């Protein structure tokens, strides 16, 4: 039976009733379909696609047009999961007007249900303005890859009391600004549990322990399609890369040997018609 579209109210109800929220990234039509069919609550078309799909070294170079292109493909495949489009670096920083305009494109042009943007208290005014324009916003605190250089690299955030307090304040400011959910990346599990307990809106963790209201992983990490590096918080559920490579090598060998295509993959012609040629 077809699932109905997941709503923000259902996500918030899950927090209230202690049911875990599931989130998975997807970047194309077939993956959008699979994640949707698996019954996962929310799909994040993450700017991680810059690295795992487009081969960039970081998430910084990905553009609005690239993000919209992939969001469109995912939204054609996923009809029930709640879709979050990730706003790329510098698409919401220059002005509030620019942020609203770009957020609107994810909804109007790409079939997303909401947007995500990175940052804490310093972006709360942007979150407020985008929400006031009628666009649901998922916030993202802790390790924020778009500004990893400012954080001196990809490292766990909020390890000392001072930075942990700043993250708690950020989470509260983002909730107050109207964010409907907060992704928390790479923070100690004690801090993630504390923030989760203090907020009314759901938290979704990645490298933030099991006390968050939900969990998110990058699809390519989960299925073993990204081999450049594997963060500690990743659990690989299947390793597709060697399986795909083996299939490709077999295909190459069979074509070279003339073993593919066989008669079962070919189309025949009646003998009398062939004789006329
Ligand atoms: O871009 C992304 O995939 C993300 C997740 C890691 C949360 O932001």
Boltz pocket constraint, residues with backbone or C-beta under 6 A from the ligand:
constraints:
  - pocket:
      binder: B
      contacts: [[A, 25], [A, 44], [A, 45], [A, 46], [A, 47], [A, 48], [A, 49], [A, 86], [A, 140], [A, 183], [A, 185], [A, 206], [A, 216], [A, 218]]
      max_distance: 6.0
